[in-house]
């Protein structure tokens, strides 16, 4: 395979970021509060990490647990957070909002994306909770900057979602399927060969890089194991 796989790693702070880069991560997803599955970090956290590493950073825009934007007040807070992070130098983001029916919250998405001014962004695992994955992709196809979907193929994780992931990876030339499929959510090393064979080029890990759990440090050695596994599939 000629396309080098991208490895994105969740980082909560500077120590995580430094360890992830040392282990071979290509990009970091910056979040806080993993008890809520990852919320927007502070500007101070972003600037500290930006000063400590030189790899790409994608910053989460999510202010509460779940996948709702939080109504007009929530959208205003999201827009403000995006604006402050942009002022601080953030130039890549992660977001995704659903409405009460499980469709994309287009009003919220359009408002927040407008604040990003063309910056690249990932639609996160809200897609795994969507009522209709295919319809969501097609509804979001024209949003500027959308270049990846972070997905496990299922709300339950990659074990359950693998058939969906393999099917979607083959649809990359269809309308709505141009963004990169980035697999994450219960991802294990033994999933990698089938995903790489299907053409998946981006992988996202969080807990897999933390042998002692979220209360413990990020392990550069664990990241290196993932990097080597992905590099081996690049060469196969």
WOTA-V447447 format. One record per helix or strand of 3 or more residues. SS is the DSSP state (helix for helix, strand for strand). FROM is the first residue (numbers start at 1). LEN is the number of residues. Records with the same first field share a line. If there is no record, write none. Layout:
SS: FROM-LEN + FROM-LEN
This chain:
strand: 6-6 + 27-4 + 56-5 + 92-4 + 120-4 + 146-6 + 180-4 + 202-4
helix: 14-10 + 34-3 + 43-10 + 71-17 + 106-11 + 125-5 + 133-8 + 158-12 + 189-9 + 207-3 + 220-16
